[in-house]
């Protein structure tokens, strides 16, 4: 795989290509309505036909539409029903978390989720994880993320340009394997010593 080292600089954060986001069937939106009593708040998922069914406003098209436009359409439709709605709309991206995490698999993350929170969804990293080797795998490429920007600075999924369908891979530490080899070599050395004593 071709490996691309990504530096999370301002140029990276504000590149239109990185920030563009589309939602696919299986993704969704998280709607939070604070100033109404109607039961609207919840998670809603995109159907295979590319539409999403929302309470009181019906179907909203999402296929081949940028998320910002989807969000605008949803807000506009609810604004026609409710005056000054206290409404937040977040994308729910279906992400596959792989490698040295305790429970690998598919998870839904929002754009405001921090990488530490995303990894926590998968049970956190294992003791064998190389936390300075975190990759996003997308379209056959590996995008290497900076540990300081992703973990220590607490950038969000939106900040690092996470997209629907991405795979997050946590590498295995070299020292984890080196420790195992050390145990094997120690065992061989002990066995050789015992054999030498027996064969005297």
Buried (B, 14 or more C-beta within 10 A) or exposed (E): EEEEEBEBEEEBBEEEEBBEBBBBBBBBBBBEBEEBEEEBBEEBBBEEEBBBEBBEBEEBBBEEBBBEEBBEBBBEBBEEEBEEBEBBBBBBBBBBBBBBBEEBEEBBBBBBBBBEBBBBBBEEBBEBBBBBBBBBBBEEEBBBBBBEBBBEEEBBBBBBBBBBBBBBBBBBBEEBEEEEEEEEEEEEEEEEEEEEEEEE
